[in-house]
Amino acid sequence: MRRLALALPLLAAGFLPGAGRADVVFVINSLDPGIQVVDAATRAELRQIPALREPHHLALSPAKDLLLVGDAAGNEILFLDPSTGEVRKRERIANPYNLEFSPNGKLLVVTGLRRDQVDIYEWDAASMGLNLLSRVKPGDMPSHIAYRPDSSTVYVTLQGSRSIAAIDLGTRQVAWTLQVGREPAGIIWHNGRLLVGIMGSDHVAVVDPEARKVERTIRIGRGTHALFPSPGGGPIYVTSRVDSRIAALDPVTLDVMRVYEVPGGPDCISFDGQGRLWTTLRWTRQLALLDPETGEVATSPVGRSPHGIFFRNRDLVQARNEVPAAPATR
């Protein structure tokens, strides 16, 4: 009984048993509002971190010492320690649907899909502080985010406007918009081009941001959603939520190399140290593990409408331990 009593305060504070010795997966359940922490080896639940109403996406801080989770309907961002699962801070933020740090680590851009706004924050790592610099209204339903590598421009998909917006981060104004297709969702910068998943159709649009035109389209499947470059310059994986597949694109030619059938509506992807894909299955309350070499898919149950995902391995814990911790905020 005494051991249990000693353990309870640690669990309440957010610590994961054996957190520094195991690989774990953080899964955001949007309709069972919270973050589910799963043991990667056994795929068993370790614990739940509650959110207020409807979390969707997450971002790892530039120092890799914080995992920021946006609770869109709850109007707050949770700051988690990825090593322990501890909630370091909660901050009131208007409708944080998606969020990404700039490549230079100085800014955090947050999209408010329901409020048609894009907020640009200055990031203070020492205090975990967010200073709102500007609120931009680029169009209907701003969703996913990509940056120019020099951090001069952020590109945002506008699901309701069939377009993408380029926002100049110097002037903090919309520089241009471009029609790309119905319900554009995921977007990444790749070799001087923007790759955009066209969720209302079945393809990826390849955009030349200098000429401001769609150069080509790559058919993936109905509900083409988000794109995830694999570590080390390998294939780019693209999810299709309606046809329930994941396509691997050649990183040079952008041709489809292989298609994996993954029933359940694959949405977001995170990679483990073996190059395997951990993906949320939005429609079936499952977490899937895909081995891209064999094509084998293993699934395990999670909460309702799993969306964002983050695989945290022991190497990150080691790197985290080498970085001075930000002061806790209660």
C-alpha positions, 0 to 999 in steps of 0.5 A, spaced: 500 500 500 505 504 501 508 503 494 502 505 491 501 511 495 508 513 493 506 512 486 500 516 485 503 523 486 507 521 480 502 518 475 497 524 477 503 529 475 504 526 469 510 521 469 510 515 465 512 509 468 519 507 465 518 513 460 526 514 459 527 506 458 521 505 452 519 507 446 512 510 446 507 513 442 502 519 443 496 519 440 491 525 440 483 522 440 479 528 438 472 525 440 475 522 446 478 528 448 485 527 450 492 524 449 493 517 449 500 514 451 501 507 448 507 503 449 510 501 442 513 494 444 506 492 446 501 497 444 498 497 450 495 504 453 500 507 459 495 512 460 491 518 458 492 525 458 485 529 458 484 535 454 478 539 454 474 538 448 477 537 441 484 536 440 487 535 433 494 536 432 501 537 435 508 540 434 515 538 437 518 544 440 525 546 436 529 544 442 525 537 442 523 538 450 516 540 449 510 537 445 505 542 444 498 539 443 492 544 440 485 543 443 481 546 437 474 547 441 477 547 448 481 554 446 488 552 449 495 549 447 497 543 452 505 543 453 507 536 454 514 533 456 515 528 451 520 524 456 515 523 461 508 525 459 508 531 464 503 537 463 508 543 464 503 548 462 496 550 459 495 556 455 489 559 452 489 560 445 483 561 440 482 555 436 488 552 435 487 547 430 494 546 427 500 548 429 508 548 426 514 552 428 518 555 423 525 552 421 529 558 425 525 556 431 523 563 432 515 563 430 509 558 432 504 559 426 497 556 429 491 555 424 484 556 427 480 552 422 473 554 425 475 562 426 478 563 419 484 565 422 492 564 422 495 567 428 503 568 428 506 567 435 513 569 437 516 563 441 520 564 447 523 557 449 526 559 456 519 561 459 515 557 454 512 563 452 507 565 446 507 572 444 501 574 439 505 578 433 499 578 428 492 575 426 491 574 419 485 572 415 487 569 409 480 565 407 475 560 409 478 554 413 485 555 414 488 548 415 495 545 414 502 549 414 508 549 411 514 553 411 519 556 406 526 553 408 529 560 410 523 562 414 521 568 410 514 565 408 508 560 411 504 557 406 497 555 409 491 550 405 484 553 405 479 548 405 473 552 404 477 556 399 480 551 394 486 555 395 493 556 398 495 562 401 502 565 402 503 569 408 510 573 408 512 573 415 516 579 415 510 583 413 505 578 416 501 579 410 498 575 405 502 575 399 498 571 394 493 566 394 492 560 389 487 555 387 489 548 387 483 544 388 477 542 392 478 542 400 486 542 400 489 539 406 496 537 408 502 541 405 509 540 405 515 544 402 519 539 397 525 541 393 523 548 391 515 545 390 509 545 395 506 538 395 498 539 397 493 533 398 487 535 395 482 532 400 476 533 396 478 529 390 484 524 389 490 527 388 496 531 390 497 538 387 505 540 385 505 547 386 511 552 383 511 557 388 515 562 384 510 561 378 504 560 382 501 555 378 499 547 379 505 544 375 502 537 375 497 532 379 499 525 382 493 520 383 493 517 390 486 515 392 479 519 394 480 523 400 488 524 399 489 528 405 496 529 408 504 528 406 510 525 410 517 525 408 520 519 411 527 520 415 533 520 411 530 523 404 526 516 403 519 516 400 514 521 401 508 517 404 501 520 402 495 518 406 488 517 403 482 517 408 476 515 403 480 509 399 484 507 405 491 507 403 498 510 403 502 511 397 509 512 397 512 517 392 519 517 390 522 523 393 526 525 386 521 524 381 514 524 385 512 518 382 508 513 386 512 507 388 508 503 392 501 503 395 499 500 401 492 498 403 490 500 410 483 500 412 480 505 417 482 511 414 489 513 415 490 520 417 497 522 420 503 518 420 509 518 425 516 514 424 520 510 428 527 508 428 526 502 424 523 506 418 516 503 420 509 508 419 505 509 425 498 512 423 492 514 426 486 510 423 480 516 423 474 512 422 475 505 426 478 508 433 485 504 431 492 505 431 496 502 425 503 500 425 505 499 417 512 495 415 513 498 409 518 493 407 513 487 408 507 491 407 504 488 413 499 492 418 498 491 425 492 494 429 490 496 436 485 500 439 485 507 441 480 512 442 474 515 438 477 519 431 484 519 433 488 524 429 495 527 430 500 522 432 508 522 435 512 517 436 517 518 441 523 514 442 529 513 447 534 517 443 529 523 444 529 522 451 537 522 451 537 528 447 532 531 452 536 530 458 542 533 455 538 540 454 537 544 460 529 544 462 525 550 461 522 552 468 515 549 470 509 553 469 503 550 474 
